[in-house]
Structures are given as structure tokens and as C-alpha cells.
Amino acid sequence: MKTRGVPACVGVILFATAGALAEPAPDRRVGGYATAPLFGKDVADAASFAVAAQASVLRTAQRGRRVRLELVQIVSVEQQVVAGMNYRLTLKVLLNGEARLAEAVVWRQAWRKPRPDQLTSWIWR
């Protein structure tokens, strides 16, 4: 009777091991970016923060000259779980009235008050 249970146990172990060794789906790599919904309070807050922070950087670089940077549309969003959340945003913006595309990365740690967000990257496309 003991020998009948051994093949069943081996089968269960092999099945469980095969599942654990299977690679995750391409857009769900562990530690990587995954597509996220365009709408949501956190995404909207991250996009608004990115535009305001970049406008500040541009004003500093222009030595106080007027720079007008406005968010027009969130084109795409990816998120990455880190010590908080990274949002990689493709944004359509107006820079002094001219339409431009930019990719921004905002690192958000919601528990950090009063400033939970940090702009870690801004690349013009």
C-alpha cells in the first residue's frame, strides 16, 4: 500500500516544480515594468507632478525666463513595483504652445509626506 502513494507524490512534486520554474508572461517580468491603466488618481497625480517638476527644472535652466509647460494627455503608462512604485509615463505636453512628447519616470512612495513623488527621468521624444 505504501508503494502506490509514491508515484502519486512524485507526480504532484513534478507538477508543482514545473509550475514554479515556468517563466512569467513577457509583460509581467518579475521586477520589470508592466502596462498600467491610463486612468487613476495615482497616475494622474504622477503625471501632474512630472510636468510641474520639469517646468521648474526648465525655469531654473532658463534663469527665470518664462517657461510654460502644460499636460495635454497621458499617452501610455507602465508601472514597476520597487520600494514604492515607479511610473513610466509617455506624455503629450505643450512647451510654450508647441506640442511635444516626453517620457517621464516618477518614483512614488505614498507614505512619504509631504512629498511622496520624485521625478527621476524626463526625456523629450
PLY file of the C-alpha trace (Angstrom):
ply
format ascii 1.0
element vertex 125
property float x
property float y
property float z
element edge 124
property int vertex1
property int vertex2
end_header
0.00 0.00 0.00
2.89 2.34 0.68
4.28 1.89 -2.85
1.06 3.10 -4.50
1.34 6.52 -2.86
4.91 7.11 -4.05
4.11 7.60 -7.78
1.28 10.00 -6.87
3.60 12.04 -4.64
6.27 12.15 -7.34
3.65 13.33 -9.85
2.47 16.10 -7.55
6.05 17.22 -6.88
6.91 17.27 -10.60
3.74 19.21 -11.44
4.41 21.81 -8.73
8.07 22.16 -9.74
7.18 22.65 -13.41
4.79 25.45 -12.47
7.37 27.15 -10.28
10.04 27.01 -13.00
7.81 28.33 -15.76
8.78 31.80 -16.99
6.36 34.62 -16.24
4.43 36.22 -19.11
6.58 38.65 -21.17
4.82 41.78 -19.86
4.91 40.51 -16.28
8.63 40.04 -15.69
9.44 39.95 -12.02
10.86 43.35 -11.09
10.17 44.80 -14.55
7.66 47.29 -15.89
4.10 46.21 -16.68
1.40 48.06 -18.59
-0.92 50.01 -16.30
-4.29 51.71 -16.80
-4.18 55.29 -18.12
-6.76 56.44 -15.62
-6.50 56.55 -11.88
-5.65 59.03 -9.18
-2.06 57.85 -8.69
-1.31 58.03 -12.44
-2.91 61.47 -12.79
-1.02 62.72 -9.72
2.28 61.32 -11.05
1.73 62.95 -14.47
0.84 66.33 -12.95
3.83 66.13 -10.64
6.18 65.25 -13.52
5.05 68.24 -15.60
5.31 70.66 -12.66
8.75 69.35 -11.66
10.07 69.55 -15.24
8.67 73.07 -15.63
10.65 74.05 -12.53
13.82 72.49 -13.97
13.31 74.37 -17.25
12.74 77.70 -15.46
15.95 77.19 -13.48
17.87 76.37 -16.67
16.38 79.44 -18.39
17.31 81.63 -15.39
13.78 82.65 -14.60
12.62 83.29 -18.17
9.02 82.37 -18.69
8.53 78.69 -19.48
5.05 77.32 -19.94
4.71 73.54 -19.77
1.20 72.05 -19.81
-0.03 68.46 -19.70
-2.29 67.66 -22.66
-2.65 63.87 -22.50
-1.30 60.77 -20.82
-0.44 58.56 -23.81
0.78 55.43 -22.02
1.64 54.21 -18.53
3.82 51.43 -17.21
4.43 50.70 -13.56
7.15 48.91 -11.64
6.95 47.83 -8.03
10.05 48.99 -6.16
10.35 50.48 -2.68
7.14 52.23 -3.66
6.11 52.48 -7.32
7.82 53.73 -10.47
5.50 55.15 -13.11
6.95 55.40 -16.61
4.68 57.83 -18.42
4.55 58.87 -22.05
3.05 62.35 -22.01
1.82 64.75 -24.64
2.63 68.27 -23.42
2.67 71.82 -24.67
6.00 73.59 -24.26
5.41 77.30 -24.80
2.48 76.37 -27.04
4.35 73.73 -29.08
3.11 70.11 -28.86
5.82 67.68 -27.72
6.09 64.11 -26.47
8.08 63.23 -23.38
8.81 60.14 -21.34
8.89 60.74 -17.60
9.63 58.39 -14.72
8.12 59.29 -11.36
9.07 57.39 -8.24
6.20 57.41 -5.74
6.35 56.43 -2.09
2.86 57.25 -0.84
3.91 57.08 2.82
6.48 59.89 2.42
4.74 63.08 3.43
4.52 65.85 2.36
6.45 64.92 -0.82
5.73 61.35 -1.94
6.90 61.88 -5.56
10.28 62.32 -7.18
10.94 62.90 -10.89
13.80 60.56 -11.75
13.84 60.95 -15.53
12.48 63.23 -18.28
13.34 62.53 -21.93
11.98 64.53 -24.86
10.78 62.35 -27.74
0 1
1 2
2 3
3 4
4 5
5 6
6 7
7 8
8 9
9 10
10 11
11 12
12 13
13 14
14 15
15 16
16 17
17 18
18 19
19 20
20 21
21 22
22 23
23 24
24 25
25 26
26 27
27 28
28 29
29 30
30 31
31 32
32 33
33 34
34 35
35 36
36 37
37 38
38 39
39 40
40 41
41 42
42 43
43 44
44 45
45 46
46 47
47 48
48 49
49 50
50 51
51 52
52 53
53 54
54 55
55 56
56 57
57 58
58 59
59 60
60 61
61 62
62 63
63 64
64 65
65 66
66 67
67 68
68 69
69 70
70 71
71 72
72 73
73 74
74 75
75 76
76 77
77 78
78 79
79 80
80 81
81 82
82 83
83 84
84 85
85 86
86 87
87 88
88 89
89 90
90 91
91 92
92 93
93 94
94 95
95 96
96 97
97 98
98 99
99 100
100 101
101 102
102 103
103 104
104 105
105 106
106 107
107 108
108 109
109 110
110 111
111 112
112 113
113 114
114 115
115 116
116 117
117 118
118 119
119 120
120 121
121 122
122 123
123 124
